[in-house]
Amino acid sequence: MSLDQIAVVPDAARSGVGAALLEAVREVGRAAGCRRLVTDVWYFNEGARAFYQAAGFNPMNVLLDQQL
């Protein structure tokens, strides 16, 4: 299962709302028989990376980019 986005308003940051949304996504995936949940974040988005890693996600790959 692929997660495109989770977002909360700034006032709700670090209040557990994002974790609750993520758990709801997991429940939908489990009910559908999914065995994996993947998402991606921009490297510069340290907050999102920390959120997902704290939630048990592990880095899988690195996408490299170059201006031409």
Buried (B, 14 or more C-beta within 10 A) or exposed (E): BEBEEBEBEEEEEEEEBBBEBBEEBBEEBEEEEEEEBEBEBEEEEEEBBEBBEEBEBEEEEEEEEEEE
